[in-house]
Amino acid sequence: MLESLRRSIGMHAARFHFRSSHEKVISFSHSISTSNRVLVIMPLKPDTEEAQTRVLTFLREHFYEPDITVIAMAGGTPVERVLPRCRVLLVGPGDVNVFFLPRRAFLTLVAERSYDLALDLNLDFMVPSAYICKESNARVRTGFSGGYADSFYNFQVRLEAASRREHAYDRLVHCLEMFFSAEEV
């Protein structure tokens, strides 16, 4: 109960922090296909490594590896194997406060670069990753729909049912591929 109260306070604090930010009207096809610098937030809860590898492989094929920044939980991820030359920022329990908001020191590390595209790979809405995604100021901030996602992402991939969750990363890659193939036509 105490944890859900802290999470709720953190959510309200995050929404209050971003209350005056307004979204610009953008062309998603142009913004995604011309993106150079990418921020990827790996799931904060352990998930299927195989599906995440598909997203990372897609990024390796479409972006210059040193321009990709990946935020991952400390303690083993597929990132080093798939994207050995990308920038990896490891997040630990000390990087998040009691209200599940990222600490300023960690956000400063993230802000050392600018981003065109930010991808939050958490299937469930997670306050720390959503906050980092919004704070990145990327033109396109992508995450999965649900909860308060509208406050943090300007491009959402819909998860229809629990049975569809196993194909969520494939769906995300398919959405991104559409924007890249649209520029080639």
N, CA and C of each residue as an Amber inpcrd file, in Angstrom:
protein
   555
   0.8210000  -1.1880000   0.0000000   0.0000000   0.0000000   0.0000000
   0.8650000   1.2530000   0.0000000   1.9080000   1.2510000   0.8160000
   2.7830000   2.4100000   0.8830000   3.4610000   2.6440000  -0.4730000
   3.8330000   1.5480000  -1.1450000   4.4790000   1.6810000  -2.4470000
   3.5290000   2.2850000  -3.4800000   2.2630000   1.8830000  -3.4800000
   1.3150000   2.4450000  -4.4390000   1.0370000   3.9140000  -4.1460000
   1.0440000   4.3000000  -2.8870000   0.8850000   5.7050000  -2.5210000
   2.0750000   6.5220000  -3.0250000   3.2920000   6.0000000  -2.8110000
   4.4890000   6.7010000  -3.2930000   4.4740000   6.8030000  -4.8180000
   4.0570000   5.7230000  -5.4900000   3.9890000   5.7310000  -6.9500000
   2.9690000   6.7690000  -7.4440000   1.8380000   6.8430000  -6.7610000
   0.7970000   7.8130000  -7.1240000   1.2910000   9.2460000  -6.9250000
   1.9790000   9.4960000  -5.8330000   2.5420000  10.8290000  -5.5890000
   3.5740000  11.1690000  -6.6580000   4.4040000  10.1930000  -7.0120000
   5.3950000  10.4040000  -8.0620000   4.7390000  10.7180000  -9.3990000
   3.6680000  10.0080000  -9.7200000   2.9480000  10.2450000 -10.9780000
   2.3840000  11.6570000 -11.0170000   1.7730000  12.0660000  -9.9410000
   1.2030000  13.4130000  -9.8940000   2.3100000  14.4780000  -9.9470000
   3.4180000  14.2160000  -9.3000000   4.5430000  15.1610000  -9.3500000
   5.0980000  15.2610000 -10.7740000   5.1900000  14.1370000 -11.4590000
   5.6840000  14.1400000 -12.8420000   4.7310000  14.8970000 -13.7550000
   3.4560000  14.6440000 -13.6300000   2.4710000  15.3520000 -14.4680000
   2.4790000  16.8510000 -14.1560000   2.6600000  17.2060000 -12.8870000
   2.7400000  18.6140000 -12.5090000   3.9830000  19.2600000 -13.1150000
   5.1020000  18.5310000 -13.0930000   6.3560000  19.0490000 -13.6520000
   6.2070000  19.3740000 -15.1400000   5.4920000  18.5380000 -15.8840000
   5.3490000  18.7220000 -17.3280000   4.0480000  19.4210000 -17.7210000
   3.3290000  19.9980000 -16.7770000   2.0110000  20.5750000 -17.0330000
   2.0170000  21.6770000 -18.0850000   3.0720000  22.4630000 -18.1680000
   3.0760000  23.5920000 -19.1000000   3.7390000  23.2600000 -20.4310000
   4.2110000  22.0280000 -20.5970000   4.8240000  21.6770000 -21.8840000
   3.7260000  21.3300000 -22.8780000   3.8270000  21.9030000 -24.0390000
   2.8370000  21.6690000 -25.0860000   3.5150000  21.0040000 -26.2670000
   2.8080000  20.0870000 -26.8780000   3.3550000  19.3400000 -28.0020000
   3.2460000  20.1570000 -29.2840000   4.3170000  20.1180000 -30.0730000
   4.3030000  20.7450000 -31.3860000   3.6610000  19.7740000 -32.3620000
   3.0280000  20.3040000 -33.3810000   2.4850000  19.4670000 -34.4370000
   3.6460000  19.1020000 -35.3530000   3.8550000  17.7910000 -35.5370000
   4.9720000  17.3240000 -36.3550000   4.4920000  16.2800000 -37.3440000
   5.2870000  16.0480000 -38.3600000   5.0520000  14.9530000 -39.2930000
   5.8360000  13.7570000 -38.7630000   5.1250000  12.7150000 -38.3420000
   5.8120000  11.5520000 -37.7880000   6.6820000  10.8750000 -38.8310000
   6.1910000  10.7560000 -40.0890000   7.0340000  10.0780000 -41.0810000
   8.3400000  10.8000000 -41.2690000   8.2950000  12.0960000 -41.3820000
   9.5340000  12.8530000 -41.5780000  10.3960000  12.8210000 -40.3120000
   9.7790000  13.0150000 -39.1640000  10.5330000  13.0690000 -37.9070000
  11.2160000  11.7490000 -37.5840000  10.5460000  10.6470000 -37.8190000
  11.1440000   9.3460000 -37.5070000  12.1870000   8.9710000 -38.5460000
  11.8620000   9.1450000 -39.8310000  12.7960000   8.7130000 -40.8720000
  14.0540000   9.5700000 -40.9430000  14.0080000  10.7960000 -40.4360000
  15.1940000  11.6510000 -40.4570000  15.8930000  11.7140000 -39.1020000
  15.4720000  10.8780000 -38.1800000  16.0920000  10.8620000 -36.8550000
  17.5250000  10.3640000 -36.9460000  18.3900000  10.9740000 -36.1550000
  19.7850000  10.5570000 -36.0880000  20.1400000  10.0010000 -34.7150000
  19.7830000  10.7130000 -33.6710000  20.1380000  10.3090000 -32.3130000
  18.9380000   9.6720000 -31.6320000  19.1740000   8.4850000 -31.0840000
  18.0880000   7.6900000 -30.5230000  18.3680000   7.3790000 -29.0530000
  17.3240000   7.4860000 -28.2380000  17.3740000   7.0840000 -26.8380000
  16.4460000   5.8820000 -26.6860000  16.9630000   4.7950000 -26.1250000
  16.1740000   3.5820000 -25.9100000  16.1780000   3.2780000 -24.4170000
  14.9930000   3.1350000 -23.8600000  14.8670000   2.7910000 -22.4480000
  14.4110000   1.3390000 -22.3780000  15.3140000   0.4820000 -21.9430000
  15.0160000  -0.9450000 -21.8370000  14.0290000  -1.1680000 -20.6910000
  13.2870000  -2.2720000 -20.7360000  12.3160000  -2.5490000 -19.6570000
  12.9720000  -2.5780000 -18.2780000  12.3040000  -1.9450000 -17.3250000
  12.8130000  -1.9110000 -15.9640000  12.5210000  -3.2170000 -15.2350000
  11.5250000  -3.9600000 -15.7270000  11.2360000  -5.2890000 -15.2000000
  11.7620000  -6.2920000 -16.2180000  12.3440000  -7.3930000 -15.7560000
  12.8430000  -8.3870000 -16.7160000  11.7390000  -8.8410000 -17.6570000
  12.0650000  -8.9500000 -18.9280000  11.1040000  -9.3270000 -19.9510000
  11.7820000 -10.2850000 -20.9240000  11.1310000 -10.6100000 -21.9840000
  11.7130000 -11.5380000 -22.9460000  12.8540000 -10.8750000 -23.7010000
  14.0410000 -11.4060000 -23.5210000  15.2380000 -10.8540000 -24.1490000
  15.1680000 -10.9890000 -25.6660000  14.5530000 -12.0640000 -26.1410000
  14.4590000 -12.3230000 -27.5710000  13.7260000 -11.1900000 -28.2890000
  12.5960000 -10.7670000 -27.7400000  11.7990000  -9.7100000 -28.3560000
  12.5440000  -8.3810000 -28.3250000  13.2220000  -8.0860000 -27.2290000
  13.9840000  -6.8430000 -27.1320000  15.1150000  -6.8340000 -28.1460000
  15.7130000  -7.9930000 -28.3840000  16.8000000  -8.1010000 -29.3450000
  16.3290000  -7.7030000 -30.7340000  15.0810000  -8.0220000 -31.0520000
  14.5320000  -7.6240000 -32.3660000  14.5190000  -6.1090000 -32.5190000
  14.1190000  -5.3960000 -31.4770000  14.1040000  -3.9270000 -31.5290000
  15.5240000  -3.3970000 -31.6630000  16.4450000  -3.9340000 -30.8850000
  17.8370000  -3.4760000 -30.9390000  18.4640000  -3.7710000 -32.2980000
  18.1380000  -4.9000000 -32.8950000  18.6420000  -5.2360000 -34.2290000
  18.1000000  -4.2520000 -35.2620000  16.8230000  -3.9100000 -35.1560000
  16.2300000  -2.9140000 -36.0560000  16.9880000  -1.5850000 -35.9380000
  17.2780000  -1.1670000 -34.7230000  17.9940000   0.0960000 -34.5140000
  19.3950000   0.0370000 -35.1160000  20.0690000  -1.0890000 -34.9460000
  21.4150000  -1.2490000 -35.5120000  21.3830000  -1.1250000 -37.0350000
  20.3330000  -1.6120000 -37.6560000  20.2170000  -1.5730000 -39.1160000
  19.8830000  -0.1840000 -39.6480000  19.2470000   0.6650000 -38.8370000
  18.7690000   1.9560000 -39.3310000  19.4810000   3.1790000 -38.7590000
  20.3010000   2.9840000 -37.7400000  20.9630000   4.1170000 -37.1080000
  22.4430000   3.8250000 -36.9010000  23.2190000   4.8770000 -36.8290000
  24.6490000   4.7770000 -36.5520000  24.8040000   4.4450000 -35.0710000
  25.4280000   3.3270000 -34.7620000  25.5010000   2.8200000 -33.3830000
  25.9740000   3.8240000 -32.3410000  27.0590000   4.5710000 -32.5730000
  27.4790000   5.5240000 -31.5280000  26.4560000   6.6290000 -31.2320000
  25.4620000   6.8080000 -32.1020000  24.4100000   7.8020000 -31.8700000
  23.2150000   7.2300000 -31.1150000  23.3140000   5.9820000 -30.6810000
  22.2440000   5.3450000 -29.9220000  22.6550000   5.3150000 -28.4460000
  21.7740000   5.8070000 -27.5900000  21.9740000   5.7360000 -26.1430000
  20.9330000   4.7820000 -25.5840000  21.3820000   3.8180000 -24.7990000
  20.4800000   2.8350000 -24.2110000  20.5390000   2.9520000 -22.6920000
  19.3740000   3.0630000 -22.0810000  19.2690000   3.0600000 -20.6240000
  18.7820000   1.6730000 -20.2320000  19.5540000   0.9920000 -19.3990000
  19.2200000  -0.3770000 -19.0040000  19.4600000  -0.5630000 -17.5230000
  18.7730000  -1.5390000 -16.9710000  18.9770000  -1.8940000 -15.5670000
  20.3590000  -2.5100000 -15.4140000  21.0040000  -2.1840000 -14.3200000
  22.3060000  -2.7860000 -14.0370000  22.1110000  -4.2910000 -13.8430000
  22.9760000  -5.0700000 -14.4710000  22.9040000  -6.5150000 -14.2700000
  22.5070000  -7.3190000 -15.4780000  23.1010000  -7.0460000 -16.6080000
  22.9300000  -7.9170000 -17.7660000  21.7500000  -7.6050000 -18.6590000
  22.0420000  -7.2140000 -19.8650000  21.0320000  -6.9730000 -20.8860000
  21.5960000  -7.4400000 -22.2250000  20.7450000  -7.5820000 -23.2400000
  21.2510000  -7.9820000 -24.5560000  21.9380000  -6.8390000 -25.3040000
  21.9940000  -5.6800000 -24.7110000  22.5040000  -4.4940000 -25.3980000
  23.9480000  -4.6670000 -25.8520000  24.8110000  -5.0860000 -24.9680000
  26.2360000  -5.1840000 -25.3020000  26.4840000  -6.1620000 -26.4460000
  25.6580000  -7.1900000 -26.5450000  25.8230000  -8.1820000 -27.5980000
  25.3280000  -7.6570000 -28.9520000  24.2030000  -6.9560000 -28.9650000
  23.5930000  -6.5010000 -30.2160000  24.1520000  -5.1570000 -30.6670000
  24.3750000  -4.2400000 -29.7380000  24.8650000  -2.9000000 -30.0520000
  26.1500000  -2.6210000 -29.2660000  27.2520000  -3.2350000 -29.6400000
  28.4690000  -3.0930000 -28.8340000  29.0680000  -1.6880000 -28.8230000
  28.7460000  -0.8440000 -29.8150000  29.3590000   0.4910000 -29.8670000
  28.4210000   1.6090000 -29.4190000  27.2510000   1.2620000 -28.8880000
  26.3300000   2.3050000 -28.4400000  26.7140000   2.7770000 -27.0410000
  26.1310000   3.8780000 -26.6270000  26.3470000   4.4220000 -25.2800000
  25.3150000   3.7820000 -24.3540000  25.7750000   3.1850000 -23.2730000
  24.8790000   2.5290000 -22.3280000  24.9430000   3.2470000 -20.9880000
  23.7800000   3.6210000 -20.4780000  23.6690000   4.2060000 -19.1430000
  22.9360000   3.1950000 -18.2680000  23.5920000   2.7320000 -17.2210000
  22.9780000   1.7600000 -16.3210000  22.2490000   2.4890000 -15.2010000
  21.0210000   2.0960000 -14.9870000  20.2150000   2.7020000 -13.9370000
  20.0530000   1.6880000 -12.8090000  20.2480000   2.1550000 -11.6030000
  20.1110000   1.3070000 -10.4230000  19.1040000   1.9080000  -9.4590000
  18.8460000   1.2310000  -8.3630000  17.8700000   1.7330000  -7.3840000
  18.2180000   3.1240000  -6.8470000  19.4960000   3.4540000  -6.7720000
  19.9100000   4.7540000  -6.2600000  19.6540000   5.9060000  -7.2300000
  19.2960000   5.5880000  -8.4720000  19.0360000   6.6190000  -9.4840000
  17.5770000   7.0590000  -9.5110000  16.7530000   6.4510000  -8.6520000
  15.3280000   6.7670000  -8.5930000  14.9870000   7.1040000  -7.1480000
  14.2050000   8.1870000  -6.9460000  13.8710000   8.5800000  -5.5740000
  12.6990000   7.7540000  -5.0290000  12.2490000   8.0570000  -3.8170000
  11.1940000   7.2710000  -3.1750000   9.8520000   7.3940000  -3.8890000
   9.6910000   8.4010000  -4.7240000   8.4530000   8.5870000  -5.4770000
   8.5790000   8.0650000  -6.9080000   9.6130000   7.2500000  -7.1470000
   9.8490000   6.5970000  -8.4340000  10.1610000   7.5860000  -9.5570000
  10.7160000   8.7150000  -9.1980000  11.1500000   9.6910000 -10.1960000
  12.6680000   9.6400000 -10.3080000  13.2070000   9.7810000 -11.5190000
  14.6670000   9.7470000 -11.6880000  15.3160000  10.9330000 -10.9870000
  16.4580000  10.6890000 -10.4010000  17.1930000  11.7550000  -9.7150000
  17.8470000  12.6840000 -10.7450000  18.0480000  13.9250000 -10.3470000
  18.6120000  14.9570000 -11.2270000  19.9750000  14.5360000 -11.7820000
  20.8140000  13.8870000 -11.0000000  22.1490000  13.4750000 -11.4550000
  22.0380000  12.5160000 -12.6450000  21.0790000  11.5900000 -12.6000000
  20.9080000  10.6580000 -13.7150000  20.3450000  11.3870000 -14.9350000
  19.4030000  12.2800000 -14.7220000  18.8360000  13.0390000 -15.8450000
  19.8940000  13.9100000 -16.5210000  20.8570000  14.3800000 -15.7480000
  21.9610000  15.1630000 -16.3200000  22.7930000  14.3000000 -17.2590000
  23.0280000  13.0410000 -16.8950000  23.7440000  12.1180000 -17.7860000
  22.9820000  11.9040000 -19.0880000  21.6790000  11.7540000 -18.9900000
  20.8500000  11.5500000 -20.1740000  20.8830000  12.7980000 -21.0560000
  20.8430000  13.9700000 -20.4300000  20.7760000  15.2300000 -21.1650000
  22.1010000  15.6600000 -21.7880000  23.1610000  14.8720000 -21.6010000
  24.4360000  15.2100000 -22.2410000  24.3350000  15.1530000 -23.7540000
  23.3390000  14.4840000 -24.2640000  23.0860000  14.3980000 -25.7000000
  21.6730000  14.8780000 -25.9860000  21.4530000  15.2850000 -27.2190000
  20.0880000  15.5810000 -27.6490000  19.5830000  14.3700000 -28.4320000
  18.2690000  14.2040000 -28.4880000  17.6830000  13.0280000 -29.1340000
  16.5720000  13.4460000 -30.0870000  16.4780000  12.7130000 -31.1860000
  15.3990000  12.9170000 -32.1430000  14.2640000  11.9270000 -31.8920000
  14.6280000  10.7510000 -31.4270000  13.6640000   9.6710000 -31.2170000
  13.9590000   9.0040000 -29.8750000  12.9280000   8.8600000 -29.0470000
  13.0670000   8.1620000 -27.7600000  12.0730000   7.0110000 -27.7330000
  12.5550000   5.8270000 -27.3820000  11.7220000   4.6230000 -27.3400000
  11.7140000   4.0620000 -25.9250000  10.5520000   3.9660000 -25.3320000
  10.4030000   3.3390000 -24.0200000   9.8730000   1.9250000 -24.2680000
  10.6670000   0.9190000 -23.9650000  10.3000000  -0.4680000 -24.2470000
   9.5630000  -1.1620000 -23.1100000   9.1720000  -0.4350000 -22.0950000
   8.3950000  -1.0270000 -21.0040000   6.9680000  -1.2750000 -21.4720000
   6.5070000  -2.5060000 -21.3650000   5.1450000  -2.8360000 -21.7970000
   4.1120000  -2.2500000 -20.8500000   4.4050000  -2.2590000 -19.5580000
   3.5310000  -1.6280000 -18.5680000   4.0360000  -0.2070000 -18.3400000
   3.1200000   0.6980000 -18.0640000   3.5150000   2.0850000 -17.8250000
   4.3540000   2.1630000 -16.5610000   5.5630000   2.6880000 -16.6970000
   6.4920000   2.8290000 -15.5770000   6.8560000   4.3110000 -15.4560000
   6.6250000   4.8860000 -14.3030000   6.8720000   6.3210000 -14.0970000
   8.3200000   6.7130000 -14.4070000   9.3490000   5.9950000 -13.9160000
  10.7190000   6.4550000 -14.1820000  11.0610000   6.5080000 -15.6730000
  10.6880000   5.4800000 -16.4170000  11.0400000   5.4600000 -17.8440000
  10.2210000   6.4780000 -18.6350000   8.9510000   6.6430000 -18.2870000
   8.1250000   7.6410000 -18.9680000   8.6660000   9.0490000 -18.7050000
   9.0790000   9.2980000 -17.4840000   9.6340000  10.5980000 -17.1080000
  10.9190000  10.8830000 -17.9010000  11.8000000   9.8870000 -17.9690000
  13.0530000  10.0500000 -18.7210000  12.7470000  10.3160000 -20.1890000
  11.7900000   9.5970000 -20.7350000  11.4090000   9.7570000 -22.1330000
  10.9310000  11.1920000 -22.3980000  10.0600000  11.6930000 -21.5660000
   9.5330000  13.0550000 -21.7340000  10.6290000  14.0940000 -21.5130000
  11.4500000  13.8900000 -20.5080000  12.5240000  14.8330000 -20.1740000
  13.6050000  14.8740000 -21.2560000  13.6800000  13.8570000 -22.0820000
  14.6940000  13.8060000 -23.1460000  14.4790000  14.8790000 -24.2050000
  13.2690000  15.4130000 -24.2800000  12.9080000  16.4250000 -25.2750000
  13.0870000  15.9360000 -26.7130000  12.9800000  14.6380000 -26.9200000
  13.0560000  14.0900000 -28.2740000  11.8310000  14.5500000 -29.0670000
  12.0280000  14.7470000 -30.3740000  10.8880000  15.1410000 -31.2200000
   9.7880000  14.1000000 -31.1570000  10.1780000  12.8240000 -31.2450000
   9.2080000  11.7240000 -31.1870000   9.5270000  10.8800000 -29.9560000
   8.5430000  10.7600000 -29.0740000   8.6930000   9.9650000 -27.8570000
   7.6840000   8.8240000 -27.9330000   8.2030000   7.6160000 -28.0850000
   7.3580000   6.4520000 -28.3340000   7.2970000   5.5380000 -27.1240000
   6.0950000   5.0840000 -26.8170000   5.8880000   4.1270000 -25.7510000
   4.6230000   3.3450000 -26.0210000   4.3090000   2.4240000 -25.1500000
   3.0940000   1.6320000 -25.2960000   1.9520000   2.3390000 -24.5890000
   0.7480000   2.2530000 -25.1510000  -0.4090000   2.9640000 -24.6100000
  -0.8410000   2.3760000 -23.2690000  -1.5150000   3.2120000 -22.4980000
  -2.0350000   2.7850000 -21.2100000  -1.7870000   3.8220000 -20.1400000
  -2.5790000   3.7310000 -19.0920000  -2.3910000   4.6150000 -17.9360000
  -2.3340000   6.0800000 -18.3090000  -1.2630000   6.7240000 -17.9290000
  -1.0680000   8.1440000 -18.1840000  -0.1460000   8.3820000 -19.3810000
  -0.0810000   7.4520000 -20.2890000   0.8560000   7.5190000 -21.4170000
   0.7120000   8.8020000 -22.2300000  -0.5050000   9.3250000 -22.3450000
  -0.7170000  10.5550000 -23.1240000   0.0880000  11.7350000 -22.5980000
   0.3720000  11.7290000 -21.3090000   1.1220000  12.8340000 -20.7100000
   2.6160000  12.7870000 -21.0370000   3.1120000  11.6420000 -21.5120000
   4.5520000  11.4710000 -21.6750000   4.9900000  11.1290000 -23.1060000
   4.1380000  10.4840000 -23.8810000   4.5060000  10.0420000 -25.2350000
   3.6510000  10.7620000 -26.2720000   4.2660000  11.1180000 -27.4040000
   3.4670000  11.6870000 -28.4830000   3.2230000  10.6790000 -29.6040000
   3.7630000   9.4680000 -29.4740000   3.5010000   8.3760000 -30.4030000
   3.3840000   7.1080000 -29.5710000   2.1870000   6.4920000 -29.5960000
   1.9480000   5.3270000 -28.7550000   1.5950000   4.1100000 -29.6010000
   2.1120000   2.9730000 -29.1890000   1.7830000   1.7020000 -29.8200000
   0.7680000   1.0270000 -28.9140000  -0.3380000   0.6550000 -29.4820000
  -1.4360000   0.1170000 -28.7020000  -1.2550000  -1.3780000 -28.4330000
  -1.4820000  -1.7610000 -27.1850000  -1.5190000  -3.1700000 -26.7860000
  -2.9760000  -3.5130000 -26.5410000  -3.5390000  -4.3560000 -27.3850000
  -4.9770000  -4.6140000 -27.3040000  -5.3740000  -5.5800000 -26.1920000
  -4.6570000  -6.6880000 -26.0730000  -5.0340000  -7.6930000 -25.0710000
  -3.7820000  -8.3300000 -24.4920000  -3.9690000  -9.0030000 -23.3840000
  -2.8310000  -9.6530000 -22.7230000  -2.1450000 -10.6450000 -23.6560000
  -2.8970000 -11.3110000 -24.5170000  -2.3000000 -12.2760000 -25.4370000
  -1.4410000 -11.5880000 -26.4950000  -1.6800000 -10.3140000 -26.7460000
  -0.9090000  -9.5630000 -27.7400000   0.4180000  -9.0530000 -27.1980000
   0.5920000  -9.1010000 -25.8970000   1.8140000  -8.5750000 -25.2750000
   3.0570000  -9.2980000 -25.7850000   2.9260000 -10.5730000 -26.1140000
   4.0860000 -11.3260000 -26.5910000   4.5590000 -10.8290000 -27.9510000
   3.7050000 -10.1320000 -28.6810000   4.0610000  -9.6050000 -29.9960000
   4.2360000  -8.0790000 -29.9840000   4.2910000  -7.4950000 -28.8160000
   4.3410000  -6.0350000 -28.6900000   5.5690000  -5.4440000 -29.3660000
   6.7380000  -6.0490000 -29.1750000   7.9550000  -5.4970000 -29.7620000
   7.9540000  -5.6580000 -31.2800000   7.3780000  -6.7640000 -31.7680000
   7.2430000  -6.9320000 -33.2190000   6.3500000  -5.8380000 -33.7890000
   5.3060000  -5.5190000 -33.0650000   4.3860000  -4.4650000 -33.5060000
   5.0850000  -3.0970000 -33.5230000   5.8830000  -2.8300000 -32.5090000
   6.6410000  -1.5810000 -32.4620000   7.5960000  -1.4810000 -33.6480000
   8.3390000  -2.5520000 -33.9150000   9.2760000  -2.5600000 -35.0450000
   8.5250000  -2.3770000 -36.3560000   7.3880000  -3.0290000 -36.4810000
   6.5880000  -2.8940000 -37.7100000   6.1480000  -1.4360000 -37.9110000
   5.7100000  -0.7890000 -36.8350000   5.3120000   0.6340000 -36.9340000
   6.4840000   1.4940000 -37.3860000   7.6460000   1.2900000 -36.8040000
   8.8170000   2.0810000 -37.1750000   9.2540000   1.7890000 -38.6090000
   9.1820000   0.5270000 -39.0240000   9.5550000   0.1630000 -40.4000000
   8.6800000   0.8720000 -41.4270000   7.4110000   1.0810000 -41.1030000
   6.5080000   1.7770000 -42.0330000   7.0190000   3.1800000 -42.3350000
   7.5500000   3.8430000 -41.3350000   8.0270000   5.2070000 -41.5450000
   9.3020000   5.2290000 -42.3830000  10.1390000   4.2220000 -42.2230000
  11.3590000   4.1680000 -43.0160000  11.0670000   3.7840000 -44.4550000
  10.1340000   2.8660000 -44.6680000   9.7990000   2.4760000 -46.0370000
   9.0110000   3.5770000 -46.7450000   8.2930000   4.4290000 -45.9960000
   7.5460000   5.5360000 -46.5960000   8.5040000   6.5430000 -47.2440000
   9.6720000   6.7410000 -46.6650000  10.6510000   7.6840000 -47.2290000
  11.3160000   7.1240000 -48.4770000  11.3920000   5.7980000 -48.5980000
  12.0720000   5.1910000 -49.7270000  11.2250000   5.2250000 -50.9920000
   9.8910000   5.3230000 -50.8390000   8.9880000   5.2850000 -51.9860000
   9.0830000   6.5380000 -52.8100000
